[in-house]
Amino acid sequence: MFKKILVPIDVDRPIAAKAVYDGAVAIAKPFDAEIRLVSVMPGFGMPIVGSFISDRVRKEALEHFRDELTSFVEKNCENSVRFHIRSGKHYDEIVKLAKKWEADLIVVYHNRTREINEVFSHTCAKHVYRDAPCSVLRLRNLRGNVV
């Protein structure tokens, strides 16, 4: 049923990222599905913000982000897992990659115990649900209170 599963993760929340990855693995195994991770860096698209960010700072941020994601994958994922780094609005980049890669399923994580996550995840999830070209599964409160 599922052959391509996209898993957005936040490298700043490795425990939650591991929990959602493990959930996606459980879904992928019966179907022998491929998992791809995506992590989205905040964009500098607004001219007022972008004008203050030098190319050197952008490059350093991308390198740091890539190092963190590579480390996460090496510690927590199977060797075959590939990842993508995108920059911009989280939900836009998740949907764009799902369309480009022709994903069958997007597995997202949502921790209902934190108000800031409630606000962010609701907005992000709402946009992903609305615009995704495939099914979206929202995993909640995996392994207790994952932060």
N, CA, C and O atoms as a MOPAC input file, in Angstrom:
PM7 MOZYME 1SCF
protein

 N      0.82200 1    -1.19800 1     0.00000 1
 C      0.00000 1     0.00000 1     0.00000 1
 C      0.86500 1     1.26100 1     0.00000 1
 O      0.66000 1     2.14500 1    -0.83200 1
 N      1.82300 1     1.35700 1     0.91600 1
 C      2.72200 1     2.50800 1     0.94800 1
 C      4.09300 1     2.06800 1     0.44600 1
 O      4.62200 1     1.04300 1     0.87500 1
 N      4.65800 1     2.84700 1    -0.45900 1
 C      5.99800 1     2.56100 1    -0.97500 1
 C      6.99200 1     3.67400 1    -0.65100 1
 O      8.19700 1     3.43500 1    -0.57000 1
 N      6.47700 1     4.89200 1    -0.46500 1
 C      7.33700 1     6.04100 1    -0.18400 1
 C      6.74300 1     6.82800 1     0.97500 1
 O      5.66000 1     7.40100 1     0.86600 1
 N      7.47700 1     6.84300 1     2.09200 1
 C      6.99700 1     7.52400 1     3.30000 1
 C      7.94200 1     8.67700 1     3.62500 1
 O      9.14000 1     8.47900 1     3.82800 1
 N      7.38300 1     9.87500 1     3.66900 1
 C      8.14700 1    11.07600 1     3.99000 1
 C      7.96400 1    11.40200 1     5.46400 1
 O      6.84300 1    11.42600 1     5.97200 1
 N      9.08100 1    11.65300 1     6.14900 1
 C      9.04500 1    11.90500 1     7.58700 1
 C      9.74100 1    13.22800 1     7.89700 1
 O     10.97100 1    13.28700 1     7.91900 1
 N      8.97500 1    14.28300 1     8.13400 1
 C      9.57100 1    15.55300 1     8.55300 1
 C     10.04600 1    15.45300 1    10.00200 1
 O      9.30700 1    14.98400 1    10.86800 1
 N     11.27100 1    15.89300 1    10.26300 1
 C     11.78700 1    15.87900 1    11.63500 1
 C     12.41400 1    17.22100 1    11.96500 1
 O     12.82000 1    17.97700 1    11.08200 1
 N     12.48000 1    17.49500 1    13.25200 1
 C     13.10300 1    18.70800 1    13.76700 1
 C     14.40300 1    18.29100 1    14.44400 1
 O     14.37200 1    17.61100 1    15.47000 1
 N     15.54500 1    18.68800 1    13.88500 1
 C     16.83300 1    18.28400 1    14.44300 1
 C     17.07300 1    18.86500 1    15.83300 1
 O     17.93000 1    18.37600 1    16.56900 1
 N     16.33300 1    19.89200 1    16.19200 1
 C     16.46200 1    20.46800 1    17.53900 1
 C     15.69500 1    19.66700 1    18.58000 1
 O     15.82000 1    19.93700 1    19.77500 1
 N     14.91200 1    18.69900 1    18.15800 1
 C     14.12100 1    17.84100 1    19.04800 1
 C     14.43200 1    16.38000 1    18.71200 1
 O     13.57800 1    15.67900 1    18.17000 1
 N     15.65300 1    15.91100 1    19.02800 1
 C     16.06700 1    14.56700 1    18.61200 1
 C     15.22700 1    13.43700 1    19.21300 1
 O     15.05300 1    12.40500 1    18.56500 1
 N     14.70900 1    13.59700 1    20.40900 1
 C     13.89900 1    12.53800 1    21.01500 1
 C     12.58600 1    12.39600 1    20.24500 1
 O     12.16200 1    11.28400 1    19.93000 1
 N     11.95400 1    13.51500 1    19.94700 1
 C     10.71700 1    13.47700 1    19.16400 1
 C     11.00600 1    12.98300 1    17.74900 1
 O     10.22000 1    12.21600 1    17.19300 1
 N     12.11500 1    13.40900 1    17.16300 1
 C     12.47400 1    12.97300 1    15.80900 1
 C     12.66800 1    11.45700 1    15.77400 1
 O     12.21100 1    10.79200 1    14.84400 1
 N     13.33700 1    10.91800 1    16.77300 1
 C     13.53400 1     9.46600 1    16.85200 1
 C     12.20400 1     8.75000 1    17.00300 1
 O     11.99100 1     7.71200 1    16.37600 1
 N     11.31400 1     9.27400 1    17.81500 1
 C     10.01000 1     8.64900 1    18.02600 1
 C      9.18600 1     8.61300 1    16.73700 1
 O      8.57000 1     7.59200 1    16.43200 1
 N      9.16600 1     9.69700 1    15.98600 1
 C      8.38400 1     9.71400 1    14.74900 1
 C      9.05000 1     8.83700 1    13.69400 1
 O      8.36100 1     8.17800 1    12.91500 1
 N     10.37600 1     8.82000 1    13.65900 1
 C     11.07200 1     7.92700 1    12.72300 1
 C     10.73600 1     6.47300 1    13.04700 1
 O     10.42500 1     5.69400 1    12.14600 1
 N     10.79700 1     6.10200 1    14.32500 1
 C     10.47100 1     4.72300 1    14.72300 1
 C      9.03600 1     4.36500 1    14.35300 1
 O      8.76800 1     3.24000 1    13.93000 1
 N      8.11400 1     5.31000 1    14.51000 1
 C      6.72900 1     5.07800 1    14.10100 1
 C      6.62200 1     4.84600 1    12.60900 1
 O      5.87900 1     3.97200 1    12.16200 1
 N      7.35700 1     5.62200 1    11.84200 1
 C      7.34400 1     5.45700 1    10.38600 1
 C      7.94800 1     4.11500 1     9.97700 1
 O      7.47400 1     3.47700 1     9.03600 1
 N      8.99000 1     3.69000 1    10.68300 1
 C      9.59900 1     2.38600 1    10.39000 1
 C      8.58900 1     1.26300 1    10.61100 1
 O      8.49700 1     0.33400 1     9.80800 1
 N      7.83400 1     1.35500 1    11.70300 1
 C      6.81900 1     0.33700 1    11.99100 1
 C      5.76800 1     0.26800 1    10.87300 1
 O      5.27300 1    -0.81100 1    10.54700 1
 N      5.44100 1     1.40500 1    10.30400 1
 C      4.47500 1     1.45000 1     9.20400 1
 C      5.11900 1     0.94700 1     7.90900 1
 O      4.46600 1     0.26400 1     7.11900 1
 N      6.37100 1     1.27500 1     7.69100 1
 C      7.05900 1     0.95100 1     6.44100 1
 C      7.37300 1    -0.54300 1     6.29200 1
 O      7.29100 1    -1.08700 1     5.19100 1
 N      7.72900 1    -1.19800 1     7.38800 1
 C      8.20000 1    -2.58500 1     7.29900 1
 C      7.24400 1    -3.53900 1     6.58700 1
 O      7.68400 1    -4.26300 1     5.69300 1
 N      5.96000 1    -3.57600 1     6.94000 1
 C      5.07400 1    -4.53500 1     6.25400 1
 C      4.96200 1    -4.29600 1     4.74100 1
 O      4.64400 1    -5.21600 1     3.98700 1
 N      5.21700 1    -3.09300 1     4.31700 1
 C      5.08400 1    -2.73700 1     2.90200 1
 C      6.43100 1    -2.67200 1     2.19100 1
 O      6.49200 1    -2.43600 1     0.98400 1
 N      7.51800 1    -2.88400 1     2.95000 1
 C      8.87100 1    -2.72900 1     2.42100 1
 C      9.01700 1    -1.35300 1     1.76800 1
 O      9.59300 1    -1.21100 1     0.68900 1
 N      8.48100 1    -0.35200 1     2.45400 1
 C      8.46600 1     1.01600 1     1.92700 1
 C      9.78100 1     1.73900 1     2.21200 1
 O     10.48300 1     1.43900 1     3.17800 1
 N     10.08600 1     2.67600 1     1.36300 1
 C     11.25400 1     3.53400 1     1.52300 1
 C     10.87400 1     4.72500 1     2.39600 1
 O      9.79700 1     5.30200 1     2.24800 1
 N     11.77500 1     5.08500 1     3.30800 1
 C     11.56500 1     6.25500 1     4.15900 1
 C     12.57100 1     7.32400 1     3.76700 1
 O     13.75500 1     7.05000 1     3.56800 1
 N     12.07200 1     8.54700 1     3.66200 1
 C     12.94900 1     9.70400 1     3.46500 1
 C     12.64300 1    10.70800 1     4.55500 1
 O     11.48200 1    10.98700 1     4.85500 1
 N     13.68600 1    11.24200 1     5.13600 1
 C     13.53700 1    12.28500 1     6.14100 1
 C     13.65500 1    13.64500 1     5.46400 1
 O     14.34800 1    13.80000 1     4.45900 1
 N     12.97100 1    14.61200 1     6.02900 1
 C     13.14100 1    15.98900 1     5.59300 1
 C     13.17800 1    16.85800 1     6.84000 1
 O     12.39800 1    16.67000 1     7.77400 1
 N     14.08800 1    17.79900 1     6.83500 1
 C     14.15900 1    18.77000 1     7.91200 1
 C     14.23400 1    20.14500 1     7.25400 1
 O     14.97900 1    20.35300 1     6.29600 1
 N     13.45600 1    21.06800 1     7.78300 1
 C     13.32500 1    22.37300 1     7.13900 1
 C     13.93900 1    23.46000 1     8.01500 1
 O     13.54300 1    23.66600 1     9.16300 1
 N     14.91700 1    24.14500 1     7.43600 1
 C     15.50800 1    25.31200 1     8.09200 1
 C     14.58700 1    26.49600 1     7.87700 1
 O     13.97300 1    26.62600 1     6.81800 1
 N     14.48800 1    27.36400 1     8.87900 1
 C     13.72100 1    28.59400 1     8.65100 1
 C     14.33600 1    29.36600 1     7.48100 1
 O     15.55800 1    29.42900 1     7.34500 1
 N     13.49700 1    29.93900 1     6.65600 1
 C     13.99000 1    30.67300 1     5.50100 1
 C     14.30600 1    32.11700 1     5.82700 1
 O     13.91000 1    32.64000 1     6.86900 1
 N     15.01100 1    32.73600 1     4.93700 1
 C     15.35200 1    34.15000 1     5.06800 1
 C     14.70500 1    34.92600 1     3.92800 1
 O     15.25800 1    35.91000 1     3.43500 1
 N     13.52900 1    34.47100 1     3.51800 1
 C     12.86900 1    34.98700 1     2.33000 1
 C     12.35900 1    36.40300 1     2.41700 1
 O     12.29500 1    37.10000 1     1.40300 1
 N     11.99400 1    36.84800 1     3.61100 1
 C     11.49300 1    38.22200 1     3.71200 1
 C     12.64000 1    39.19600 1     3.45800 1
 O     13.68100 1    39.08600 1     4.10500 1
 N     12.48300 1    40.12600 1     2.55400 1
 C     13.57200 1    41.04800 1     2.22800 1
 C     14.14200 1    41.77200 1     3.44700 1
 O     15.35300 1    41.97800 1     3.53300 1
 N     13.29300 1    42.15400 1     4.37600 1
 C     13.77600 1    42.88900 1     5.55100 1
 C     14.68300 1    42.01300 1     6.41000 1
 O     15.62600 1    42.51100 1     7.02500 1
 N     14.40700 1    40.72600 1     6.45600 1
 C     15.23400 1    39.78400 1     7.21500 1
 C     16.44100 1    39.36400 1     6.38100 1
 O     17.57500 1    39.38900 1     6.85900 1
 N     16.19000 1    38.97900 1     5.13600 1
 C     17.24200 1    38.48000 1     4.26700 1
 C     18.36800 1    39.47200 1     4.05000 1
 O     19.51800 1    39.07400 1     3.86600 1
 N     18.05800 1    40.73400 1     4.06900 1
 C     19.08800 1    41.74200 1     3.82000 1
 C     20.11300 1    41.82100 1     4.95500 1
 O     21.20800 1    42.34900 1     4.75800 1
 N     19.77300 1    41.30400 1     6.13600 1
 C     20.69100 1    41.33400 1     7.27000 1
 C     21.50300 1    40.04900 1     7.41000 1
 O     22.39900 1    39.97600 1     8.25100 1
 N     21.20700 1    39.05200 1     6.61000 1
 C     21.87700 1    37.76300 1     6.71700 1
 C     22.86600 1    37.62700 1     5.56700 1
 O     22.47900 1    37.62000 1     4.39900 1
 N     24.14400 1    37.52000 1     5.90900 1
 C     25.17100 1    37.41400 1     4.87300 1
 C     25.19000 1    35.99700 1     4.28800 1
 O     24.66500 1    35.05500 1     4.88200 1
 N     25.80600 1    35.87300 1     3.11300 1
 C     25.94300 1    34.56600 1     2.48500 1
 C     26.77300 1    33.63200 1     3.36700 1
 O     26.51300 1    32.43000 1     3.41600 1
 N     27.76500 1    34.18000 1     4.05900 1
 C     28.60100 1    33.37400 1     4.94200 1
 C     27.77500 1    32.79500 1     6.08600 1
 O     27.93100 1    31.62500 1     6.43500 1
 N     26.90800 1    33.60000 1     6.66200 1
 C     26.05400 1    33.13400 1     7.75200 1
 C     25.07900 1    32.07600 1     7.24500 1
 O     24.83700 1    31.07900 1     7.92500 1
 N     24.52400 1    32.28300 1     6.06600 1
 C     23.62000 1    31.28600 1     5.48300 1
 C     24.34200 1    29.96000 1     5.27000 1
 O     23.80900 1    28.89600 1     5.58500 1
 N     25.56500 1    30.03300 1     4.73100 1
 C     26.34900 1    28.82900 1     4.47000 1
 C     26.68600 1    28.11400 1     5.77600 1
 O     26.58000 1    26.89000 1     5.85400 1
 N     27.08600 1    28.85500 1     6.79000 1
 C     27.40800 1    28.25700 1     8.08900 1
 C     26.17300 1    27.60900 1     8.71700 1
 O     26.26400 1    26.53000 1     9.30200 1
 N     25.03800 1    28.26000 1     8.59800 1
 C     23.79500 1    27.69800 1     9.14300 1
 C     23.44500 1    26.39500 1     8.43200 1
 O     23.06200 1    25.42000 1     9.07900 1
 N     23.57100 1    26.37300 1     7.11500 1
 C     23.28000 1    25.16100 1     6.34600 1
 C     24.24400 1    24.03100 1     6.72000 1
 O     23.82200 1    22.88600 1     6.88200 1
 N     25.52900 1    24.34600 1     6.85700 1
 C     26.51200 1    23.32400 1     7.24200 1
 C     26.20500 1    22.76400 1     8.62500 1
 O     26.26500 1    21.55200 1     8.83400 1
 N     25.87800 1    23.63700 1     9.56200 1
 C     25.52800 1    23.18500 1    10.91200 1
 C     24.28100 1    22.29700 1    10.87500 1
 O     24.23400 1    21.24100 1    11.50500 1
 N     23.29800 1    22.73800 1    10.14300 1
 C     22.04800 1    21.98500 1    10.00500 1
 C     22.32400 1    20.61000 1     9.40200 1
 O     21.81700 1    19.59900 1     9.88900 1
 N     23.12400 1    20.57600 1     8.34700 1
 C     23.47300 1    19.31200 1     7.68600 1
 C     24.23000 1    18.39400 1     8.64500 1
 O     23.96500 1    17.19300 1     8.68800 1
 N     25.16200 1    18.94200 1     9.40600 1
 C     25.92000 1    18.14000 1    10.37600 1
 C     24.99900 1    17.53400 1    11.43200 1
 O     25.14300 1    16.36400 1    11.78600 1
 N     24.06000 1    18.32300 1    11.93000 1
 C     23.11800 1    17.82800 1    12.94600 1
 C     22.23000 1    16.71900 1    12.38100 1
 O     21.99300 1    15.70700 1    13.04200 1
 N     21.75100 1    16.91200 1    11.18000 1
 C     20.88600 1    15.91300 1    10.56300 1
 C     21.67100 1    14.64000 1    10.22800 1
 O     21.16800 1    13.53500 1    10.43000 1
 N     22.88000 1    14.78500 1     9.72400 1
 C     23.72900 1    13.62900 1     9.43900 1
 C     24.00200 1    12.84400 1    10.71400 1
 O     23.93000 1    11.61500 1    10.71700 1
 N     24.30700 1    13.53500 1    11.77500 1
 C     24.55800 1    12.88300 1    13.07100 1
 C     23.31500 1    12.14000 1    13.54700 1
 O     23.41600 1    11.01100 1    14.02700 1
 N     22.15300 1    12.75700 1    13.41900 1
 C     20.90600 1    12.10600 1    13.82500 1
 C     20.70800 1    10.81800 1    13.03300 1
 O     20.40100 1     9.77600 1    13.61200 1
 N     20.88100 1    10.88300 1    11.72100 1
 C     20.67500 1     9.71400 1    10.86400 1
 C     21.66300 1     8.60800 1    11.22500 1
 O     21.27900 1     7.44200 1    11.31900 1
 N     22.92900 1     8.96300 1    11.42900 1
 C     23.93700 1     7.95400 1    11.77100 1
 C     23.62200 1     7.25200 1    13.08900 1
 O     23.85800 1     6.05100 1    13.22300 1
 N     23.09500 1     7.98600 1    14.05500 1
 C     22.82400 1     7.43000 1    15.38000 1
 C     21.50000 1     6.66700 1    15.45000 1
 O     21.37600 1     5.72600 1    16.23400 1
 N     20.51700 1     7.05300 1    14.65000 1
 C     19.15600 1     6.56600 1    14.86100 1
 C     18.49400 1     5.83100 1    13.70700 1
 O     17.44700 1     5.21400 1    13.90100 1
 N     19.05900 1     5.87800 1    12.54000 1
 C     18.34100 1     5.36700 1    11.36400 1
 C     19.09400 1     4.22800 1    10.67600 1
 O     20.28700 1     4.01800 1    10.89600 1
 N     18.36400 1     3.51300 1     9.84900 1
 C     18.96300 1     2.47200 1     9.03100 1
 C     19.85100 1     3.11200 1     7.97500 1
 O     19.65300 1     4.26800 1     7.60000 1
 N     20.81700 1     2.36300 1     7.50500 1
 C     21.77800 1     2.89400 1     6.53000 1
 C     21.14000 1     3.38400 1     5.24000 1
 O     21.66300 1     4.28600 1     4.58600 1
 N     20.01700 1     2.79400 1     4.87600 1
 C     19.39200 1     3.13100 1     3.59800 1
 C     18.59600 1     4.43300 1     3.62000 1
 O     18.13200 1     4.88600 1     2.57300 1
 N     18.43200 1     5.03600 1     4.78100 1
 C     17.60600 1     6.24800 1     4.88300 1
 C     18.35000 1     7.44700 1     4.30300 1
 O     19.49100 1     7.74000 1     4.66100 1
 N     17.66400 1     8.12000 1     3.40300 1
 C     18.19000 1     9.34700 1     2.82100 1
 C     17.45400 1    10.52600 1     3.43900 1
 O     16.35600 1    10.37900 1     3.97500 1
 N     18.07600 1    11.69500 1     3.35600 1
 C     17.41600 1    12.87100 1     3.90900 1
 C     17.57100 1    14.06500 1     2.99000 1
 O     18.45600 1    14.13200 1     2.13700 1
 N     16.66000 1    15.00700 1     3.21000 1
 C     16.66900 1    16.26400 1     2.46200 1
 C     16.65000 1    17.41100 1     3.45600 1
 O     16.00200 1    17.34000 1     4.50100 1
 N     17.36300 1    18.45500 1     3.11600 1
 C     17.31300 1    19.70300 1     3.88000 1
 C     16.67200 1    20.73500 1     2.97600 1
 O     17.09800 1    20.94400 1     1.84000 1
 N     15.65100 1    21.36900 1     3.49600 1
 C     14.95800 1    22.40900 1     2.75000 1
 C     15.00800 1    23.68900 1     3.57700 1
 O     15.29100 1    23.65800 1     4.77500 1
 N     14.73500 1    24.79100 1     2.93400 1
 C     14.71300 1    26.07900 1     3.61500 1
 C     13.45600 1    26.81200 1     3.21400 1
 O     13.11600 1    26.89100 1     2.03300 1
 N     12.76000 1    27.35400 1     4.21500 1
 C     11.54300 1    28.09600 1     3.94100 1
 C     10.48100 1    27.80200 1     4.97700 1
 O     10.79600 1    27.47100 1     6.12000 1
 N      9.22700 1    27.92000 1     4.58600 1
 C      8.12000 1    27.60200 1     5.48000 1
 C      8.01500 1    26.08400 1     5.57900 1
 O      8.00100 1    25.38400 1     4.56700 1
 N      7.94400 1    25.59200 1     6.79700 1
 C      7.94200 1    24.14700 1     7.01100 1
 C      6.91700 1    23.43300 1     6.14200 1
 O      7.25700 1    22.51800 1     5.39200 1
 N      5.66900 1    23.85300 1     6.24600 1
 C      4.60700 1    23.12900 1     5.55000 1
 C      4.74200 1    23.21200 1     4.04000 1
 O      4.46000 1    22.23600 1     3.34600 1
 N      5.16100 1    24.34300 1     3.52100 1
 C      5.33700 1    24.47500 1     2.07300 1
 C      6.41400 1    23.51700 1     1.57300 1
 O      6.23800 1    22.83600 1     0.56200 1
 N      7.52200 1    23.47700 1     2.29100 1
 C      8.64100 1    22.63500 1     1.86200 1
 C      8.31700 1    21.14900 1     1.98800 1
 O      8.74200 1    20.35200 1     1.15200 1
 N      7.57400 1    20.77200 1     3.01800 1
 C      7.15700 1    19.37800 1     3.19100 1
 C      6.26600 1    18.96100 1     2.02500 1
 O      6.46300 1    17.89700 1     1.43900 1
 N      5.29900 1    19.78700 1     1.69400 1
 C      4.36700 1    19.48000 1     0.60500 1
 C      5.09600 1    19.45900 1    -0.73100 1
 O      4.85400 1    18.56600 1    -1.54300 1
 N      5.98200 1    20.42000 1    -0.98100 1
 C      6.73600 1    20.44600 1    -2.24200 1
 C      7.55100 1    19.16900 1    -2.42100 1
 O      7.56400 1    18.58100 1    -3.50200 1
 N      8.23100 1    18.74100 1    -1.35300 1
 C      9.04700 1    17.53700 1    -1.46200 1
 C      8.17400 1    16.29700 1    -1.63800 1
 O      8.52200 1    15.39900 1    -2.40500 1
 N      7.04800 1    16.24100 1    -0.93700 1
 C      6.13200 1    15.10200 1    -1.09300 1
 C      5.65600 1    14.99400 1    -2.54000 1
 O      5.55700 1    13.89200 1    -3.08000 1
 N      5.36300 1    16.12000 1    -3.16200 1
 C      4.94000 1    16.10900 1    -4.56600 1
 C      6.08800 1    15.68700 1    -5.47700 1
 O      5.91100 1    14.83700 1    -6.35000 1
 N      7.24500 1    16.27100 1    -5.27700 1
 C      8.39600 1    15.97900 1    -6.13200 1
 C      8.80300 1    14.51000 1    -6.03100 1
 O      9.09100 1    13.87500 1    -7.04600 1
 N      8.82700 1    13.97200 1    -4.82000 1
 C      9.26200 1    12.59300 1    -4.59200 1
 C      8.12700 1    11.59400 1    -4.83800 1
 O      8.36200 1    10.38700 1    -4.89300 1
 N      6.92000 1    12.09000 1    -4.98200 1
 C      5.71500 1    11.28000 1    -5.16500 1
 C      5.48700 1    10.35600 1    -3.96400 1
 O      5.29300 1     9.15000 1    -4.11500 1
 N      5.51500 1    10.94800 1    -2.78100 1
 C      5.30100 1    10.20000 1    -1.53600 1
 C      3.88200 1     9.64900 1    -1.48100 1
 O      2.94300 1    10.25800 1    -1.99600 1
 N      3.74000 1     8.47900 1    -0.84400 1
 C      2.43300 1     7.86700 1    -0.61600 1
 C      1.85800 1     8.27400 1     0.73700 1
 O      0.64400 1     8.25600 1     0.94200 1
 N      2.75200 1     8.64100 1     1.66000 1
 C      2.34800 1     8.94300 1     3.03100 1
 C      3.33600 1     9.92000 1     3.63800 1
 O      4.54100 1     9.82600 1     3.40500 1
 N      2.81900 1    10.85900 1     4.41700 1
 C      3.65400 1    11.74900 1     5.23300 1
 C      3.31800 1    11.42300 1     6.68200 1
 O      2.15200 1    11.44700 1     7.07600 1
 N      4.34100 1    11.11800 1     7.46900 1
 C      4.14800 1    10.81500 1     8.89000 1
 C      4.71700 1    11.97800 1     9.68400 1
 O      5.91500 1    12.25400 1     9.62100 1
 N      3.85100 1    12.66300 1    10.43500 1
 C      4.28200 1    13.80500 1    11.23600 1
 C      4.04900 1    13.51500 1    12.70600 1
 O      3.23500 1    12.66100 1    13.05800 1
 N      4.75800 1    14.22200 1    13.55700 1
 C      4.65200 1    14.06700 1    15.00000 1
 C      4.04200 1    15.31700 1    15.61400 1
 O      4.29600 1    16.43500 1    15.16600 1
 N      3.24200 1    15.11100 1    16.63500 1
 C      2.63700 1    16.24300 1    17.33000 1
 C      2.56700 1    15.91200 1    18.80900 1
 O      2.00600 1    14.88600 1    19.19300 1
 N      3.13200 1    16.77200 1    19.63700 1
 C      3.12600 1    16.58100 1    21.08500 1
 C      2.09700 1    17.52400 1    21.68700 1
 O      2.32400 1    18.73200 1    21.76600 1
 N      0.98400 1    16.98300 1    22.10500 1
 C     -0.11000 1    17.80500 1    22.62400 1
 C      0.16100 1    18.34800 1    24.02100 1
 O     -0.65800 1    19.10800 1    24.53800 1
 N      1.26800 1    17.99100 1    24.64700 1
 C      1.49700 1    18.42900 1    26.02000 1
 C      2.16900 1    19.79700 1    26.10100 1
 O      2.28800 1    20.35800 1    27.19000 1
 N      2.60600 1    20.33900 1    24.98100 1
 C      3.26900 1    21.64000 1    24.99800 1
 C      2.46700 1    22.63400 1    24.17700 1
 O      2.18200 1    22.39700 1    23.00300 1
 N      2.10600 1    23.74500 1    24.79900 1
 C      1.26500 1    24.72100 1    24.11300 1
 C      1.91000 1    25.27400 1    22.85300 1
 O      1.22800 1    25.47200 1    21.84800 1
 N      3.22700 1    25.52800 1    22.89200 1
 C      3.88500 1    26.08200 1    21.70200 1
 C      3.80700 1    25.07900 1    20.56600 1
 O      3.59800 1    25.46700 1    19.41700 1
 N      3.97200 1    23.78400 1    20.86700 1
 C      3.84000 1    22.76900 1    19.82700 1
 C      2.41100 1    22.70900 1    19.31200 1
 O      2.18800 1    22.50100 1    18.11900 1
 N      1.45300 1    22.88800 1    20.19000 1
 C      0.04300 1    22.85100 1    19.80000 1
 C     -0.22600 1    23.91500 1    18.73900 1
 O     -0.88700 1    23.65000 1    17.73400 1
 N      0.28500 1    25.10200 1    18.97000 1
 C      0.06400 1    26.19700 1    18.02900 1
 C      0.81500 1    25.92800 1    16.73100 1
 O      0.22900 1    26.00400 1    15.65100 1
 N      2.11300 1    25.61200 1    16.82500 1
 C      2.91300 1    25.39700 1    15.61800 1
 C      2.42200 1    24.18200 1    14.84600 1
 O      2.18000 1    24.27200 1    13.64200 1
 N      2.27100 1    23.05400 1    15.51500 1
 C      1.91200 1    21.81300 1    14.83000 1
 C      0.52800 1    21.90500 1    14.21400 1
 O      0.30000 1    21.39100 1    13.11900 1
 N     -0.39000 1    22.54900 1    14.90000 1
 C     -1.73000 1    22.67300 1    14.33800 1
 C     -1.67500 1    23.44200 1    13.02100 1
 O     -2.28200 1    23.03500 1    12.03000 1
 N     -0.95700 1    24.53600 1    13.01800 1
 C     -0.86800 1    25.34300 1    11.81500 1
 C     -0.13100 1    24.58600 1    10.72000 1
 O     -0.59900 1    24.52400 1     9.58300 1
 N      1.01100 1    24.01400 1    11.05300 1
 C      1.79100 1    23.27100 1    10.07100 1
 C      0.98700 1    22.07500 1     9.56500 1
 O      0.87200 1    21.86900 1     8.35700 1
 N      0.43300 1    21.28900 1    10.48300 1
 C     -0.33300 1    20.10500 1    10.09800 1
 C     -1.53600 1    20.48400 1     9.23800 1
 O     -1.85500 1    19.79800 1     8.26700 1
 N     -2.19600 1    21.57400 1     9.59900 1
 C     -3.37300 1    22.00900 1     8.83500 1
 C     -2.99300 1    22.25800 1     7.37400 1
 O     -3.70300 1    21.83200 1     6.46300 1
 N     -1.89500 1    22.93500 1     7.15700 1
 C     -1.44700 1    23.22400 1     5.79700 1
 C     -1.00700 1    21.95100 1     5.07900 1
 O     -1.31000 1    21.75900 1     3.90100 1
 N     -0.29400 1    21.08600 1     5.79200 1
 C      0.14500 1    19.83700 1     5.16900 1
 C     -1.06200 1    18.99600 1     4.78700 1
 O     -1.13500 1    18.49100 1     3.66600 1
 N     -2.03000 1    18.83600 1     5.72500 1
 C     -3.24900 1    18.06800 1     5.41900 1
 C     -3.95800 1    18.62800 1     4.19700 1
 O     -4.37700 1    17.89000 1     3.30600 1
 N     -4.08100 1    19.94000 1     4.17700 1
 C     -4.84400 1    20.60000 1     3.11500 1
 C     -4.17500 1    20.44200 1     1.75200 1
 O     -4.84800 1    20.23500 1     0.74300 1
 N     -2.84200 1    20.54300 1     1.72900 1
 C     -2.14100 1    20.63200 1     0.45100 1
 C     -1.37900 1    19.37600 1     0.03600 1
 O     -0.92000 1    19.28700 1    -1.10200 1
 N     -1.23600 1    18.41300 1     0.93200 1
 C     -0.43700 1    17.22400 1     0.62200 1
 C     -1.04400 1    16.43100 1    -0.53200 1
 O     -2.26400 1    16.32300 1    -0.65100 1
 N     -0.18200 1    15.87900 1    -1.37500 1
 C     -0.66200 1    15.08100 1    -2.49900 1
 C     -0.91400 1    13.61800 1    -2.11600 1
 O     -1.17800 1    12.77900 1    -2.97700 1
 N     -0.82900 1    13.32600 1    -0.81700 1
 C     -0.93600 1    11.94700 1    -0.35000 1
 C     -1.56500 1    11.93300 1     1.04300 1
 O     -1.93900 1    12.97700 1     1.57800 1
 N     -1.67500 1    10.74700 1     1.61500 1
 C     -2.19800 1    10.61500 1     2.97600 1
 C     -1.21600 1    11.21900 1     3.97700 1
 O     -0.00700 1    11.25000 1     3.74400 1
 N     -1.76300 1    11.70100 1     5.10000 1
 C     -0.94400 1    12.25900 1     6.17500 1
 C     -1.36100 1    11.58100 1     7.47400 1
 O     -2.54200 1    11.54800 1     7.81900 1
 N     -0.37800 1    11.04300 1     8.18800 1
 C     -0.62600 1    10.40900 1     9.48000 1
 C      0.02600 1    11.25500 1    10.55500 1
 O      1.22400 1    11.53300 1    10.49200 1
 N     -0.75000 1    11.66200 1    11.53100 1
 C     -0.26600 1    12.51100 1    12.61800 1
 C     -0.14000 1    11.65500 1    13.87100 1
 O     -1.14200 1    11.24700 1    14.45600 1
 N      1.10200 1    11.38500 1    14.27900 1
 C      1.36400 1    10.58600 1    15.47100 1
 C      1.40900 1    11.51400 1    16.67400 1
 O      2.02300 1    12.58000 1    16.62000 1
 N      0.76000 1    11.11000 1    17.75700 1
 C      0.69400 1    11.96100 1    18.94600 1
 C      1.26400 1    11.26000 1    20.15400 1
 O      1.09200 1    10.05500 1    20.33700 1
 N      1.94900 1    12.03700 1    20.98100 1
 C      2.41100 1    11.59800 1    22.29900 1
 C      3.03700 1    10.21300 1    22.28500 1
 O      2.67500 1     9.35300 1    23.08900 1
 N      3.97300 1     9.99800 1    21.37400 1
 C      4.67600 1     8.72800 1    21.31700 1
 C      5.54400 1     8.53700 1    22.55100 1
 O      6.21100 1     9.46900 1    23.00100 1
 N      5.53200 1     7.32700 1    23.09400 1
 C      6.36700 1     6.99000 1    24.25100 1
 C      6.19300 1     8.00100 1    25.38100 1
 O      7.17400 1     8.45100 1    25.97200 1
 N      4.99100 1     8.34300 1    25.66700 1
 C      4.74600 1     9.29700 1    26.75500 1
 C      4.93800 1    10.71300 1    26.28200 1
 O      4.56200 1    11.05500 1    25.16100 1
 N      5.51200 1    11.52700 1    27.11400 1
 C      5.69400 1    12.94600 1    26.79800 1
 C      7.04500 1    13.19400 1    26.15300 1
 O      8.00900 1    13.53300 1    26.83900 1
 N      7.12200 1    13.03200 1    24.87200 1
 C      8.35100 1    13.30100 1    24.13100 1
 C      8.39700 1    14.78500 1    23.87000 1
 O      7.42300 1    15.36100 1    23.38600 1
 N      9.50500 1    15.40900 1    24.18000 1
 C      9.63400 1    16.84700 1    23.98900 1
 C     10.31900 1    17.12800 1    22.68100 1
 O     10.52600 1    18.28900 1    22.32800 1

